[in-house]
Amino acid sequence: MAGVPGTGRRGAETGPPMSGASTLEVVNVIATVSTLLVLTATSVAAMIQLRHMRVSNQLGALMSLEHEFHTEELQKSFRFVQFEFSQRMHDRGYRGELERIGFIDSRIHPEMDVLNWFNEMGTLLKNQLVDETTFMELFGRLAVQYWEILTPAIAIVRRRRGEAQFHNFEYLAIRARKWLSDHPHGDFPKGAPRIPILDEWREEDSKEPQPLES
């Protein structure tokens, strides 16, 4: 019996068989994509590793500066600058030693130790070897304070040596001033609660001191 046209069961339709060339193209595409994924993952891992290394190096530099700052020799020089330097600058001979070309003995001029230390800090900051925010929280106010104290010495040293002298300290002071202007109350985390502090001696200290009885 003849079948009715259109009602007979048909087999599943299939495309033409994939040639060897097409199979090779698919394999090549998969291999290319896999290679790109591996390269991307490797690049990301390398960037993460470099970032960790940079953070580690920055931390090491800051710790080194912090350690040097607390050495007795440098602390002695800081005390000299704070309490004696301005008075010594009234001595013309003392100023002349700063102006003269050649070695300046830091045993006679302890301010040189402080100037060199701040200049070193400025070098690290300028070359991004330390994180600026962390650095400024630790040393920003100190840098501005001592720049203002030591400016007279820097001006004398630059008379014959030029403006390159202590220019990294100058850069540090500029950056520190800006940071302090942007963070006049420090960099305390926003929204974090503060601890109320009672200034129990404020009223007493605001009174005029009484003359000592003879």
VENPEBEL-V578237 format. One record per pair of residues at least 12 apart in sequence whose C-alpha atoms are under 7 Angstrom apart, sorted by the first residue. I is the first residue (numbers start at 0). J is the second residue. Records with the same first field share a line. If there is no record, write none. Layout:
I = J, J
//
This chain:
57 = 128, 129, 130
60 = 129
61 = 129
73 = 112
76 = 109, 110, 112, 113
77 = 113
79 = 109
80 = 110
97 = 155, 156
98 = 155, 156, 158, 159
117 = 168
118 = 165, 167, 168
121 = 167, 168, 170, 171
122 = 167
135 = 175
139 = 175
142 = 172, 175
143 = 172, 175, 176
146 = 172
//
